[in-house]
Amino acid sequence: MGKTAEEPKPTVVEGEEAQRIKRELLGIGDRRKHHTREATRLKSHAKEPDTHHRLYRFRFYPTEEQAEQLGRTFGACRWVYNEGLALRSGAWEQHRVNVGFAETCRALTGWKRAEETAWLRDVSSTVLQQSLRHLDQAYGRFFKGEARYPKRKKKGRSRDAATYVRTGFKWVEDPERPGTGLITLAKQSQPLDIRWSRALPVGVVPVRLSVTRDRAGRYFVSTLVEERIVPLPPVFVSGSREPKAVGVDVGLASLVTLDDGTKLDHPRLLKRYAEKLARLQRELHRKVKGSRNRGKVRQKIARLYALIGDVRRDMLDQLTTRLVHENQVLVVEDLSVVTLMRAGRGKGRQRKAKLNQAIMDASWGELLRHLRYKASGTAGRWWSSIVSFPRPGGARPVM
């Protein structure tokens, strides 16, 4: 048998040679002076004392023209993310050259000028740059050991989302209904038809917007605002001046068990809708792949999962709000939900799979996340999960 040809090893280049390779990858000629600079991070708006950033999420109903434009925006963001990932991966695999956020932004300019990708001009440049910034943040998490290597985004599987910075949208507050108003996105002529379920803090201007479309076909806009923290009144034990403290233990038989023996059950939504989900899954399996009927069944399944998520989110919001408002100190076990939901091995795989499904239905991680941000947002401070120093009128410490 003949010897198989060995794959050529990548050559490590540095200095002027590395800069020349970067210019070739980005399509910049040798005669053009190439200035190198470090990748700039997203500018963090300086917060005033006793303020914090908060996200408000609203549903909106786009017109046909807006939906078509948003569809192009989602596709362009996904394409730019994938091309940026391919550019950075190829530069490192072939030449061991690091390509950062600044270089991918220069490549974006070349993509928009090219004839075959001229359709990128129909999308706001700030939105495309934010897609590259998300890629840079994904690399940052990978280098820190917090996540795996970034993957390509696939149509129909990845979430449709677009981020607009302050220069990418127009905000006009309604004088008759303070806290609400008109939001017009870049490359659009009409404001969004938003259902204001609650008002924003009066007088604030959204710092950033995120427009998303879930698998059920619903559109949402998330507004990031800077608002002043209003401390909650202190809560004391009845008949004394001691801060009221409560221990919270999460479980499966009961979602939450307090230290006084009070048990709060959860609706077990996956179990409640298990039969309907199974019927729709069987119906989906019988449909021809790529057919319209298969798409309709997938839409029904997505809407059912959206219903389950909405009910679960509302239940957790009410529960955590009640715990934060009725107690001065919250004592919660610091659980690593990701570690608990690792796949099982050997004979106990099926039993472990059922346990993981029950934990997912209980949403322990989401429950702890709600408690964390609501407790820290009552007075702008956050205490460690190990040591807590309760203070009358202060934040709700979580131990």
C-alpha positions as a LaTeX table, in Angstrom:
\begin{tabular}{lrrr}
\hline
Residue & $x$ (\AA) & $y$ (\AA) & $z$ (\AA) \\
\hline
Met1 & 0.00 & 0.00 & 0.00 \\
Gly2 & 1.26 & 3.45 & $-0.86$ \\
Lys3 & 1.93 & 6.05 & 1.74 \\
Thr4 & $-0.82$ & 8.61 & 2.23 \\
Ala5 & 0.18 & 12.18 & 1.62 \\
Glu6 & 0.53 & 14.14 & 4.83 \\
Glu7 & $-1.51$ & 17.30 & 5.20 \\
Pro8 & 0.63 & 20.44 & 5.05 \\
Lys9 & 1.08 & 22.03 & 8.43 \\
Pro10 & 0.11 & 25.69 & 8.82 \\
Thr11 & 3.00 & 28.13 & 8.70 \\
Val12 & 3.37 & 30.54 & 11.58 \\
Val13 & 3.95 & 34.07 & 10.30 \\
Glu14 & 4.55 & 37.25 & 12.22 \\
Gly15 & 5.31 & 40.91 & 11.70 \\
Glu16 & 5.03 & 42.44 & 8.21 \\
Glu17 & 4.21 & 39.07 & 6.64 \\
Ala18 & 1.22 & 38.65 & 8.93 \\
Gln19 & 0.01 & 42.13 & 8.04 \\
Arg20 & 0.38 & 41.33 & 4.33 \\
Ile21 & $-1.72$ & 38.17 & 4.72 \\
Lys22 & $-4.38$ & 40.14 & 6.55 \\
Arg23 & $-4.49$ & 42.65 & 3.69 \\
Glu24 & $-4.94$ & 39.83 & 1.18 \\
Leu25 & $-7.70$ & 38.22 & 3.23 \\
Leu26 & $-9.54$ & 41.52 & 3.53 \\
Gly27 & $-9.05$ & 42.45 & $-0.11$ \\
Ile28 & $-6.86$ & 45.50 & 0.62 \\
Gly29 & $-4.14$ & 46.28 & $-1.95$ \\
Asp30 & $-0.48$ & 46.61 & $-1.03$ \\
Arg31 & $-0.38$ & 50.24 & $-2.13$ \\
Arg32 & $-3.04$ & 51.21 & 0.31 \\
Lys33 & $-1.72$ & 52.06 & 3.75 \\
His34 & $-3.11$ & 49.63 & 6.28 \\
His35 & $-3.50$ & 50.93 & 9.82 \\
Thr36 & $-3.81$ & 48.28 & 12.52 \\
Arg37 & $-5.69$ & 48.87 & 15.71 \\
Glu38 & $-7.12$ & 46.75 & 18.49 \\
Ala39 & $-10.72$ & 45.63 & 18.35 \\
Thr40 & $-12.89$ & 48.17 & 20.07 \\
Arg41 & $-15.35$ & 46.94 & 22.63 \\
Leu42 & $-18.97$ & 47.99 & 22.80 \\
Lys43 & $-19.01$ & 51.33 & 24.51 \\
Ser44 & $-20.59$ & 50.96 & 27.92 \\
His45 & $-22.74$ & 53.94 & 28.75 \\
Ala46 & $-21.60$ & 55.50 & 32.01 \\
Lys47 & $-24.27$ & 54.89 & 34.60 \\
Glu48 & $-25.15$ & 57.48 & 37.15 \\
Pro49 & $-25.07$ & 56.56 & 40.85 \\
Asp50 & $-28.03$ & 54.44 & 42.01 \\
Thr51 & $-29.00$ & 53.49 & 38.45 \\
His52 & $-28.89$ & 50.26 & 36.51 \\
His53 & $-29.64$ & 48.95 & 33.03 \\
Arg54 & $-32.91$ & 47.11 & 32.61 \\
Leu55 & $-34.46$ & 45.30 & 29.67 \\
Tyr56 & $-38.13$ & 45.67 & 28.72 \\
Arg57 & $-39.59$ & 43.22 & 26.22 \\
Phe58 & $-42.67$ & 43.96 & 24.11 \\
Arg59 & $-44.43$ & 42.21 & 21.30 \\
Phe60 & $-45.09$ & 44.03 & 18.04 \\
Tyr61 & $-46.95$ & 43.27 & 14.82 \\
Pro62 & $-45.05$ & 44.28 & 11.67 \\
Thr63 & $-46.64$ & 45.14 & 8.35 \\
Glu64 & $-45.88$ & 43.00 & 5.30 \\
Glu65 & $-43.24$ & 45.48 & 4.19 \\
Gln66 & $-41.64$ & 45.58 & 7.64 \\
Ala67 & $-41.71$ & 41.78 & 7.95 \\
Glu68 & $-40.00$ & 41.43 & 4.58 \\
Gln69 & $-37.33$ & 43.96 & 5.51 \\
Leu70 & $-36.75$ & 42.29 & 8.90 \\
Gly71 & $-36.44$ & 38.93 & 7.15 \\
Arg72 & $-33.66$ & 40.35 & 4.97 \\
Thr73 & $-32.03$ & 41.85 & 8.07 \\
Phe74 & $-32.06$ & 38.53 & 9.95 \\
Gly75 & $-30.60$ & 36.73 & 6.93 \\
Ala76 & $-27.90$ & 39.37 & 6.42 \\
Cys77 & $-26.89$ & 39.21 & 10.11 \\
Arg78 & $-26.63$ & 35.45 & 9.91 \\
Trp79 & $-24.60$ & 35.61 & 6.66 \\
Val80 & $-22.18$ & 38.24 & 8.01 \\
Tyr81 & $-21.70$ & 36.23 & 11.22 \\
Asn82 & $-20.87$ & 33.07 & 9.25 \\
Glu83 & $-18.54$ & 34.88 & 6.85 \\
Gly84 & $-16.73$ & 36.55 & 9.73 \\
Leu85 & $-16.36$ & 33.18 & 11.43 \\
Ala86 & $-14.98$ & 31.61 & 8.23 \\
Leu87 & $-12.56$ & 34.51 & 7.77 \\
Arg88 & $-11.18$ & 34.29 & 11.29 \\
Ser89 & $-11.03$ & 30.49 & 11.31 \\
Gly90 & $-9.33$ & 30.32 & 7.90 \\
Ala91 & $-6.74$ & 32.94 & 8.81 \\
Trp92 & $-5.74$ & 31.01 & 11.90 \\
Glu93 & $-5.84$ & 27.50 & 10.41 \\
Gln94 & $-3.80$ & 28.42 & 7.32 \\
His95 & $-1.44$ & 31.14 & 8.55 \\
Arg96 & $-1.80$ & 31.29 & 12.34 \\
Val97 & $-2.88$ & 34.93 & 12.02 \\
Asn98 & $-5.36$ & 36.48 & 14.45 \\
Val99 & $-8.15$ & 38.44 & 12.79 \\
Gly100 & $-10.12$ & 40.58 & 15.21 \\
Phe101 & $-13.26$ & 42.68 & 15.21 \\
Ala102 & $-11.65$ & 45.67 & 13.47 \\
Glu103 & $-10.42$ & 43.55 & 10.55 \\
Thr104 & $-13.81$ & 41.88 & 10.06 \\
Cys105 & $-15.44$ & 45.31 & 9.94 \\
Arg106 & $-13.07$ & 46.28 & 7.12 \\
Ala107 & $-13.98$ & 43.04 & 5.35 \\
Leu108 & $-17.66$ & 43.98 & 5.76 \\
Thr109 & $-17.01$ & 47.17 & 3.79 \\
Gly110 & $-15.59$ & 45.08 & 0.95 \\
Trp111 & $-18.54$ & 42.69 & 1.01 \\
Lys112 & $-20.99$ & 45.58 & 0.69 \\
Arg113 & $-19.08$ & 46.99 & $-2.30$ \\
Ala114 & $-18.94$ & 43.67 & $-4.15$ \\
Glu115 & $-21.54$ & 43.09 & $-6.86$ \\
Glu116 & $-22.50$ & 39.57 & $-5.73$ \\
Thr117 & $-23.24$ & 40.76 & $-2.19$ \\
Ala118 & $-24.72$ & 44.16 & $-3.01$ \\
Trp119 & $-27.90$ & 43.11 & $-1.18$ \\
Leu120 & $-26.09$ & 43.86 & 2.08 \\
Arg121 & $-26.61$ & 47.56 & 1.34 \\
Asp122 & $-30.34$ & 47.14 & 2.01 \\
Val123 & $-29.56$ & 46.47 & 5.69 \\
Ser124 & $-28.35$ & 48.99 & 8.24 \\
Ser125 & $-24.57$ & 48.90 & 8.62 \\
Thr126 & $-24.82$ & 49.23 & 12.40 \\
Val127 & $-26.86$ & 46.02 & 12.61 \\
Leu128 & $-24.25$ & 44.12 & 10.58 \\
Gln129 & $-21.44$ & 45.50 & 12.73 \\
Gln130 & $-23.26$ & 44.35 & 15.85 \\
Ser131 & $-23.45$ & 40.85 & 14.34 \\
Leu132 & $-19.65$ & 40.91 & 13.99 \\
Arg133 & $-19.38$ & 42.20 & 17.55 \\
His134 & $-21.45$ & 39.25 & 18.77 \\
Leu135 & $-18.97$ & 36.99 & 16.96 \\
Asp136 & $-16.08$ & 38.73 & 18.70 \\
Gln137 & $-17.82$ & 38.25 & 22.06 \\
Ala138 & $-18.30$ & 34.54 & 21.26 \\
Tyr139 & $-14.55$ & 34.26 & 20.66 \\
Gly140 & $-13.92$ & 36.07 & 23.93 \\
Arg141 & $-16.04$ & 33.54 & 25.84 \\
Phe142 & $-14.19$ & 30.71 & 24.09 \\
Phe143 & $-10.76$ & 32.07 & 25.02 \\
Lys144 & $-11.89$ & 32.45 & 28.65 \\
Gly145 & $-13.05$ & 28.84 & 28.76 \\
Glu146 & $-16.70$ & 29.81 & 29.28 \\
Ala147 & $-18.04$ & 28.36 & 26.01 \\
Arg148 & $-17.09$ & 26.17 & 23.08 \\
Tyr149 & $-15.69$ & 27.35 & 19.77 \\
Pro150 & $-18.24$ & 29.46 & 17.82 \\
Lys151 & $-20.39$ & 27.58 & 15.31 \\
Arg152 & $-22.07$ & 28.64 & 12.11 \\
Lys153 & $-25.64$ & 29.85 & 12.31 \\
Lys154 & $-28.12$ & 27.82 & 10.28 \\
Lys155 & $-31.38$ & 29.10 & 8.90 \\
Gly156 & $-34.34$ & 27.68 & 10.79 \\
Arg157 & $-32.21$ & 26.49 & 13.71 \\
Ser158 & $-30.54$ & 29.61 & 15.06 \\
Arg159 & $-32.55$ & 32.44 & 16.57 \\
Asp160 & $-33.52$ & 35.30 & 14.24 \\
Ala161 & $-32.25$ & 38.45 & 15.94 \\
Ala162 & $-30.86$ & 41.88 & 15.11 \\
Thr163 & $-29.35$ & 44.47 & 17.46 \\
Tyr164 & $-29.80$ & 48.21 & 16.87 \\
Val165 & $-27.61$ & 50.74 & 18.67 \\
Arg166 & $-28.77$ & 54.29 & 19.36 \\
Thr167 & $-27.95$ & 55.49 & 15.84 \\
Gly168 & $-29.95$ & 52.65 & 14.28 \\
Phe169 & $-33.44$ & 53.65 & 15.39 \\
Lys170 & $-35.58$ & 56.69 & 16.13 \\
Trp171 & $-37.48$ & 57.12 & 19.41 \\
Val172 & $-40.30$ & 59.62 & 19.92 \\
Glu173 & $-42.06$ & 59.58 & 23.30 \\
Asp174 & $-45.83$ & 59.97 & 23.35 \\
Pro175 & $-46.71$ & 63.10 & 25.40 \\
Glu176 & $-50.21$ & 61.76 & 26.14 \\
Arg177 & $-48.92$ & 58.40 & 27.39 \\
Pro178 & $-45.50$ & 58.96 & 29.02 \\
Gly179 & $-43.27$ & 55.90 & 28.89 \\
Thr180 & $-44.59$ & 54.82 & 25.50 \\
Gly181 & $-43.91$ & 56.15 & 22.05 \\
Leu182 & $-42.94$ & 55.43 & 18.47 \\
Ile183 & $-39.91$ & 53.35 & 17.45 \\
Thr184 & $-38.77$ & 53.48 & 13.84 \\
Leu185 & $-35.94$ & 51.18 & 12.80 \\
Ala186 & $-33.25$ & 52.05 & 10.27 \\
Lys187 & $-34.17$ & 51.32 & 6.63 \\
Gln188 & $-37.87$ & 51.50 & 7.55 \\
Ser189 & $-40.31$ & 54.34 & 6.99 \\
Gln190 & $-43.09$ & 53.43 & 9.44 \\
Pro191 & $-42.90$ & 52.98 & 13.23 \\
Leu192 & $-43.43$ & 49.56 & 14.77 \\
Asp193 & $-46.90$ & 48.60 & 15.99 \\
Ile194 & $-45.86$ & 47.80 & 19.57 \\
Arg195 & $-48.19$ & 46.46 & 22.25 \\
Trp196 & $-47.09$ & 48.44 & 25.30 \\
Ser197 & $-47.93$ & 46.00 & 28.09 \\
Arg198 & $-46.33$ & 48.46 & 30.52 \\
Ala199 & $-44.69$ & 51.84 & 30.27 \\
Leu200 & $-41.00$ & 52.60 & 30.28 \\
Pro201 & $-39.64$ & 54.92 & 32.96 \\
Val202 & $-40.77$ & 58.44 & 32.09 \\
Gly203 & $-38.15$ & 60.54 & 30.35 \\
Val204 & $-35.68$ & 57.75 & 29.53 \\
Val205 & $-34.38$ & 57.08 & 26.03 \\
Pro206 & $-33.69$ & 53.46 & 24.97 \\
Val207 & $-29.97$ & 52.80 & 24.77 \\
Arg208 & $-30.17$ & 49.72 & 22.56 \\
Leu209 & $-32.84$ & 47.61 & 20.83 \\
Ser210 & $-32.94$ & 43.91 & 19.99 \\
Val211 & $-35.54$ & 42.68 & 17.51 \\
Thr212 & $-36.22$ & 38.95 & 17.55 \\
Arg213 & $-38.54$ & 36.45 & 15.87 \\
Asp214 & $-39.21$ & 33.15 & 17.59 \\
Arg215 & $-40.05$ & 29.86 & 15.92 \\
Ala216 & $-43.75$ & 30.50 & 16.41 \\
Gly217 & $-43.46$ & 33.53 & 14.10 \\
Arg218 & $-43.91$ & 36.15 & 16.83 \\
Tyr219 & $-41.93$ & 39.39 & 16.79 \\
Phe220 & $-40.52$ & 41.02 & 19.92 \\
Val221 & $-38.52$ & 44.16 & 20.60 \\
Ser222 & $-36.35$ & 44.37 & 23.72 \\
Thr223 & $-35.41$ & 47.87 & 24.85 \\
Leu224 & $-32.43$ & 48.48 & 27.12 \\
Val225 & $-32.90$ & 51.57 & 29.30 \\
Glu226 & $-31.09$ & 53.13 & 32.22 \\
Glu227 & $-33.38$ & 53.70 & 35.17 \\
Arg228 & $-33.00$ & 54.81 & 38.75 \\
Ile229 & $-33.19$ & 52.17 & 41.46 \\
Val230 & $-36.06$ & 52.61 & 43.90 \\
Pro231 & $-35.19$ & 50.81 & 47.19 \\
Leu232 & $-37.91$ & 48.61 & 48.62 \\
Pro233 & $-39.08$ & 49.32 & 52.16 \\
Pro234 & $-37.35$ & 47.16 & 54.79 \\
Val235 & $-39.17$ & 44.03 & 55.96 \\
Phe236 & $-38.90$ & 43.02 & 59.63 \\
Val237 & $-40.04$ & 40.03 & 61.62 \\
Ser238 & $-43.47$ & 40.61 & 63.14 \\
Gly239 & $-43.10$ & 42.18 & 66.58 \\
Ser240 & $-39.35$ & 42.87 & 66.35 \\
Arg241 & $-36.76$ & 44.92 & 64.49 \\
Glu242 & $-34.91$ & 41.94 & 63.06 \\
Pro243 & $-34.75$ & 41.69 & 59.25 \\
Lys244 & $-37.03$ & 38.99 & 57.92 \\
Ala245 & $-35.03$ & 36.16 & 56.37 \\
Val246 & $-36.23$ & 33.12 & 54.46 \\
Gly247 & $-34.48$ & 30.01 & 53.18 \\
Val248 & $-35.43$ & 28.84 & 49.70 \\
Asp249 & $-34.85$ & 25.25 & 48.58 \\
Val250 & $-35.65$ & 24.22 & 45.00 \\
Gly251 & $-36.85$ & 20.73 & 44.20 \\
Leu252 & $-38.92$ & 18.53 & 41.90 \\
Ala253 & $-41.75$ & 17.31 & 44.14 \\
Ser254 & $-42.30$ & 20.97 & 45.05 \\
Leu255 & $-40.71$ & 23.72 & 43.03 \\
Val256 & $-39.85$ & 25.77 & 46.12 \\
Thr257 & $-39.84$ & 24.83 & 49.81 \\
Leu258 & $-39.37$ & 27.63 & 52.33 \\
Asp259 & $-37.68$ & 27.22 & 55.71 \\
Asp260 & $-41.05$ & 27.44 & 57.50 \\
Gly261 & $-42.34$ & 24.38 & 55.64 \\
Thr262 & $-44.36$ & 26.24 & 53.01 \\
Lys263 & $-44.33$ & 24.40 & 49.69 \\
Leu264 & $-45.01$ & 26.00 & 46.33 \\
Asp265 & $-45.85$ & 23.61 & 43.52 \\
His266 & $-45.11$ & 24.17 & 39.85 \\
Pro267 & $-47.57$ & 23.47 & 37.03 \\
Arg268 & $-45.47$ & 20.69 & 35.40 \\
Leu269 & $-46.23$ & 22.04 & 31.95 \\
Leu270 & $-44.31$ & 19.46 & 29.95 \\
Lys271 & $-46.23$ & 16.67 & 31.64 \\
Arg272 & $-49.52$ & 18.50 & 31.14 \\
Tyr273 & $-48.98$ & 18.93 & 27.39 \\
Ala274 & $-47.03$ & 15.68 & 26.85 \\
Glu275 & $-49.92$ & 13.91 & 25.11 \\
Lys276 & $-50.59$ & 16.78 & 22.73 \\
Leu277 & $-46.90$ & 17.17 & 21.96 \\
Ala278 & $-46.56$ & 13.45 & 21.23 \\
Arg279 & $-49.55$ & 13.54 & 18.87 \\
Leu280 & $-48.11$ & 16.49 & 16.95 \\
Gln281 & $-44.69$ & 14.85 & 16.78 \\
Arg282 & $-46.22$ & 11.68 & 15.30 \\
Glu283 & $-48.15$ & 13.79 & 12.81 \\
Leu284 & $-44.95$ & 15.62 & 11.86 \\
His285 & $-43.14$ & 12.32 & 11.32 \\
Arg286 & $-45.79$ & 11.22 & 8.81 \\
Lys287 & $-45.52$ & 14.36 & 6.67 \\
Val288 & $-43.28$ & 14.56 & 3.63 \\
Lys289 & $-40.09$ & 16.52 & 4.25 \\
Gly290 & $-40.16$ & 19.93 & 2.61 \\
Ser291 & $-43.95$ & 19.94 & 2.16 \\
Arg292 & $-46.24$ & 22.76 & 3.25 \\
Asn293 & $-48.23$ & 20.47 & 5.51 \\
Arg294 & $-45.05$ & 19.55 & 7.37 \\
Gly295 & $-44.34$ & 23.25 & 7.83 \\
Lys296 & $-47.82$ & 23.79 & 9.26 \\
Val297 & $-47.36$ & 21.02 & 11.82 \\
Arg298 & $-43.97$ & 22.43 & 12.81 \\
Gln299 & $-45.62$ & 25.79 & 13.33 \\
Lys300 & $-48.22$ & 24.19 & 15.64 \\
Ile301 & $-45.47$ & 22.55 & 17.68 \\
Ala302 & $-43.58$ & 25.84 & 17.92 \\
Arg303 & $-46.70$ & 27.66 & 19.11 \\
Leu304 & $-47.34$ & 25.02 & 21.76 \\
Tyr305 & $-43.76$ & 25.32 & 23.05 \\
Ala306 & $-44.17$ & 29.11 & 23.03 \\
Leu307 & $-47.30$ & 28.75 & 25.17 \\
Ile308 & $-45.44$ & 26.53 & 27.63 \\
Gly309 & $-42.58$ & 29.03 & 27.84 \\
Asp310 & $-44.92$ & 31.99 & 28.39 \\
Val311 & $-46.84$ & 30.26 & 31.19 \\
Arg312 & $-43.63$ & 29.14 & 32.88 \\
Arg313 & $-42.06$ & 32.61 & 32.59 \\
Asp314 & $-45.14$ & 34.29 & 34.06 \\
Met315 & $-45.27$ & 31.82 & 36.95 \\
Leu316 & $-41.60$ & 32.34 & 37.82 \\
Asp317 & $-41.96$ & 36.11 & 37.58 \\
Gln318 & $-44.85$ & 36.20 & 40.05 \\
Leu319 & $-43.16$ & 33.77 & 42.44 \\
Thr320 & $-39.79$ & 35.55 & 42.56 \\
Thr321 & $-41.40$ & 38.98 & 42.87 \\
Arg322 & $-43.36$ & 37.76 & 45.87 \\
Leu323 & $-40.25$ & 36.32 & 47.55 \\
Val324 & $-38.23$ & 39.50 & 47.03 \\
His325 & $-40.94$ & 41.87 & 48.21 \\
Glu326 & $-41.96$ & 39.88 & 51.31 \\
Asn327 & $-38.47$ & 39.18 & 52.68 \\
Gln328 & $-35.35$ & 41.15 & 53.56 \\
Val329 & $-32.83$ & 38.30 & 53.23 \\
Leu330 & $-33.01$ & 35.38 & 50.81 \\
Val331 & $-30.90$ & 32.28 & 51.45 \\
Val332 & $-30.60$ & 30.12 & 48.33 \\
Glu333 & $-28.37$ & 27.15 & 47.57 \\
Asp334 & $-25.83$ & 27.94 & 44.86 \\
Leu335 & $-26.61$ & 25.20 & 42.33 \\
Ser336 & $-24.82$ & 24.47 & 39.07 \\
Val337 & $-27.78$ & 23.47 & 36.93 \\
Val338 & $-25.57$ & 22.76 & 33.90 \\
Thr339 & $-23.58$ & 20.23 & 35.89 \\
Leu340 & $-26.72$ & 18.59 & 37.25 \\
Met341 & $-28.13$ & 18.14 & 33.73 \\
Arg342 & $-25.15$ & 16.34 & 32.25 \\
Ala343 & $-26.07$ & 13.30 & 30.20 \\
Gly344 & $-25.96$ & 9.96 & 31.99 \\
Arg345 & $-23.90$ & 6.96 & 30.98 \\
Gly346 & $-24.34$ & 3.22 & 31.13 \\
Lys347 & $-27.48$ & 1.57 & 32.44 \\
Gly348 & $-28.83$ & 4.68 & 34.11 \\
Arg349 & $-29.06$ & 6.79 & 30.95 \\
Gln350 & $-32.83$ & 6.59 & 30.61 \\
Arg351 & $-33.40$ & 7.40 & 34.26 \\
Lys352 & $-30.97$ & 10.33 & 34.04 \\
Ala353 & $-32.72$ & 11.59 & 30.90 \\
Lys354 & $-36.06$ & 11.68 & 32.72 \\
Leu355 & $-34.45$ & 13.48 & 35.65 \\
Asn356 & $-32.94$ & 16.08 & 33.31 \\
Gln357 & $-36.34$ & 16.61 & 31.69 \\
Ala358 & $-37.92$ & 17.18 & 35.10 \\
Ile359 & $-35.22$ & 19.70 & 36.02 \\
Met360 & $-35.72$ & 21.49 & 32.71 \\
Asp361 & $-39.47$ & 21.63 & 33.29 \\
Ala362 & $-38.91$ & 23.06 & 36.78 \\
Ser363 & $-36.54$ & 25.75 & 35.35 \\
Trp364 & $-34.23$ & 25.96 & 38.35 \\
Gly365 & $-31.72$ & 28.07 & 36.48 \\
Glu366 & $-34.34$ & 30.59 & 35.39 \\
Leu367 & $-35.73$ & 30.75 & 38.92 \\
Leu368 & $-32.31$ & 31.55 & 40.40 \\
Arg369 & $-31.63$ & 34.09 & 37.65 \\
His370 & $-34.90$ & 35.91 & 38.44 \\
Leu371 & $-34.06$ & 36.01 & 42.14 \\
Arg372 & $-30.56$ & 37.26 & 41.44 \\
Tyr373 & $-31.42$ & 40.24 & 39.26 \\
Lys374 & $-34.52$ & 41.23 & 41.23 \\
Ala375 & $-32.66$ & 41.14 & 44.55 \\
Ser376 & $-29.71$ & 43.11 & 43.19 \\
Gly377 & $-31.96$ & 45.60 & 41.43 \\
Thr378 & $-33.78$ & 46.79 & 44.54 \\
Ala379 & $-30.91$ & 48.97 & 45.71 \\
Gly380 & $-28.16$ & 48.64 & 43.14 \\
Arg381 & $-25.92$ & 46.29 & 45.18 \\
Trp382 & $-25.18$ & 42.58 & 45.08 \\
Trp383 & $-23.93$ & 40.51 & 47.96 \\
Ser384 & $-21.88$ & 37.36 & 47.59 \\
Ser385 & $-23.64$ & 34.00 & 47.64 \\
Ile386 & $-21.48$ & 33.00 & 50.62 \\
Val387 & $-21.50$ & 35.99 & 52.96 \\
Ser388 & $-24.34$ & 38.47 & 53.31 \\
Phe389 & $-24.70$ & 41.63 & 55.33 \\
Pro390 & $-28.40$ & 42.59 & 55.50 \\
Arg391 & $-29.10$ & 46.26 & 55.88 \\
Pro392 & $-32.50$ & 47.86 & 56.66 \\
Gly393 & $-33.81$ & 49.53 & 53.54 \\
Gly394 & $-31.00$ & 48.12 & 51.43 \\
Ala395 & $-30.87$ & 45.50 & 48.75 \\
Arg396 & $-32.32$ & 42.06 & 49.17 \\
Pro397 & $-29.22$ & 39.97 & 49.93 \\
Val398 & $-29.03$ & 36.50 & 48.47 \\
Met399 & $-26.85$ & 34.01 & 50.29 \\
\hline
\end{tabular}
